[in-house]
Amino acid sequence: MMGRPPSLPFVLLLFLPCLSRAHRSNPEDEKPSCDRCDRRLSCNCTYGGFTRVPTVTDGALTLDLSFNNISEVTDDDLIGHAHLRALSLHGNTLTVIQPSAFDALWNLEELDLSNNRLTALNHTWFQKLGALQKLNLVGNPYRSLGSSLLFQGLVRLRKLAFGSDDLVELRRGHLTGVSQLEELTVHANNLQRYDAGTLAGIWPLGRVTLSLHGPFLNNTALASDLLGDVSYPETPMVLLDLHLIGNESIQPFRETSRRRVRFLTTYNLSVSDEAIVELLKVSDGAPLTYMAVNNARLTGEGRWERAKETDHKNIDEFFIRDVVILNVWKFVSFMDLGFLLQYPRRVSVIGVFLLPCNSTRLLKNLQYLDLTNNLLTDMTLEQTLCNGDGTLKNLRVLNFSGNALKSLSTLSHLVAKLDKLAHLDVSRNGYNVMPTHCTWPSTLQYLNISGSKLTEVTACMPKTLQVLDLSNNDLQTFLVDLPALRELYLSGNKLQNLPNGSKFPNLQSLTIQSNTLSIFHDSELKSYQRLTNLQAGQNKILCSCEFVNLLQMSFRGQGAVALTDEEENYICDSPLPLQGEQVGQVHLSIAYCHQVLVVCVCCGVALVIMVVLVVVLWRIHAFWYVKMTWAWLKAKRSSSSRRRRQNRDGTDSEPLLCYDAFVSYSERDASWVEEYLVPELENPRDEKDETAATAAANDKPLQAFSLCLHKRDFLPGQWIVDNIMSAMERSRRTVFILSENFVSSDWCRYELDFSHFRLFDGKDDGDTAILILLEPLSKDDIPKRFCKLRKLMNSTTYLEWPQEEEKRPEFWGSLRNALRGDDEEEP
């Protein structure tokens, strides 16, 4: 009988742990991490290839996840980031954001969800973001903002951007809760439905940017309604991607004129001459004070006659950049629009065309002229400035940067009569030589000649300058006196030293980054009487002890001059062990910073140690040991060599032992040796000596001993040390005649020394040395360095020469027994 099959729940329970383990081991489920966070807790995780929101350091304040492949933000992805102030998910593939994904971000102030794939917006995303101030929803394919509750809780919102080419409707109530904004950006190139008043509730409105390409072409009524809702006199308006061809496309501007808009800017504008004339007529008498045209394409033939009667005296500033005239061979000129130049005080014509002198003469009220990035040369500049006749008498600011000017002499001549000129910018031109003398307006205070090829600075510089920018040239020195100068910019040159501060008594700010500056001293900084701001990073810094200490004190605000650029800009270039280290993190040892002192101290300590060592060695007689060892080794070597030579030649006629004893004595004791010792041992007196009689009675004749005496037996012509060593080696015993004279005799000391070494040599034992005291002499009188002999005196009986005549036979008997080396004594 078969059992029942297990139930499905039971099977699932069996496999659940396995499934759970498989889920945990799936590497795709592991949350990625990003460790690109700086010390300001700003995490830059752009272009990281992340498909999920990565984990970052706790307490991160900004998190940039732009340009990744994140498609979903879950409820758990941002938990733990309550301190986050800014989050950017720009340029991902977001399609899903779970309702509570941002709930943990209570402190979030900036959120960027632009350029993703969100097809719908959910008000629950933002309901906990009460601190949000900036929200960007541009570039997502949603067709409508959806719920009226979308922005309901964003009471602190100040910057809002939304819309895309897919946005087709804006309904009343979509922006409920948005009451005031600093910036509003709406991308609605294909907007088809707009409820009038939808944006009217936003007030005050600091700046509005609108992209309304389709409405201006196809639905001017819609465009008019939208412009009417956001047009305010003090609100700058920026219009993008307009295509203005006929009169109809200009009609929405009636609303801006009616609402008295004063600031109008266009980007990516395509316009005909007919539309420009109609625009001038529509804005006739309007209080438009600022008009800017960027990236424009102009069509037509340049027919402006109908615009001459319009009134635009309120225009204060024209800004025109990058205007291209299509079909330029059909175009007449702009001369008929010259009347527009009578009123503005600021004109910027960038990357467009030249201003002839007759146009310049119309600029009667001009105070600011910017001709950046044009095709100006020295010759065409003469035309623009009317050969320097001072036409622009009210001009205060002049900018010719990014042109092809090459002569500073020509420039100074052309501006010399501009009596009110205070600011002159001729950066990014082709100046490579500075003349020795120039004539400038006495009012000139700011001069910018950066980005040129100047190799030296001469007295051409006006003495009235307060700000001078010579960055990114090829300067190697700067020796000009500029007493009024307050700010000096010298970055990107080849300066090796700071300029002399005494030439700039009023200088307050100096920027000298990216030069070849390696070191400067505190004395150089003190030469600047008023300098408070120095930027000297990105140089090839020599990290010496003095310079590192100076910079680190300045980083802490304890120096005389504050370093206002980043500490990271100060990198050690040398010495090699410190190369690449940040100066602020360098810690140099006392030994490294005070090498001379350390060497002196070390030498002093070494000298003291040497003196102490010498004294100690002297006290323990080390020098004597070394001296005697050397002499003994030398004598041993000489003796060995002599023996080998004699053995080789077969002339070794000497027996190994030739003497019974070598007698070591002082010359002052020679009389005793000659009168007593030699006769007694070498020539015994048989007939008179009691000892001899005694010996005869016992049938023991007295033995004669052969003695080695230095006066008699040393070979002439040999080194005396060799003689001493040879005599000792050829003698069975060594007899020391000890006395005060012996201790004070140098040669006796030598003989003691070599006896001492024979004991160490291992060839002799204590019985080879026989000590005879001619007079009472303590062992302490023997030098302490003869430790072996002192020990020998403690362990060996020595003979004392008796002064009494009757005790001498016993003395001689003992001496003979010692010389024979046996224990038998004469009776």
Protein Blocks (a to p, Z undefined) as FASTA:
>chain_A
ZZddddfklmmmmmmmmmmmmmmmmmklpccddfbbcfkopacfehklpabdcdddehia
bdcfehiabfbdcfklmgoilmbmbdcfehiabfbdcfklmmmmmmbcbdcfehiabfbd
cfklmmmmmmbcbdcfehiabfbebjaklmmmmmmbcbdceddfklcbdcehjlgoiabd
fbdcdddfkbcbdcehklmmgccdfbdcdddfkmmmmmmmlmmmmmmmmgcfklccddeh
iacfblmlmmmmmmmmmnopabdcdehiaddfklmmmmmmmmgoiacfbdcdehiadedj
hiaklmmmpcckkbmbdcdehiadehkllpgbfmlmmmmmmmpmbdcdehiadcdfklmm
mmmmbcbdcfehiabdfklmmmmnononomammbmbdcfehiabfbfklmmmmmmmmmkb
cbdcfehiabfbdcfbdcddfkbmbdcfehiabfbdcfkbcfkbfbdcfehiabfbdcbd
cfkbmbdcfehiabfbdcdfklmmmbcbdcfehiabfbdcfklmmmpmklcbdcfehiac
dddfklmmmmmmmmnopafbdcfbdfklpccfbdfklgoiafklpccdfklmmmmlmmmm
mmmmmmmmmmmmmmmmmmnommmmmmmmmmmmmmmmmmmmmmmmmmmnopambcfblbfb
dcdddfklmmmmmmmmmmmmmmccfklmmklmmmmmnopacdddddddfklmpcghiafk
lmmmmmmmmpfbdcddddfklmmpmklmmmmmmmmmmmmnopacfklpccddfbdcdfkl
pcfklmmlmmmmmmpccddddfbfklmmmmmmmmmmmmnopabdcZZ
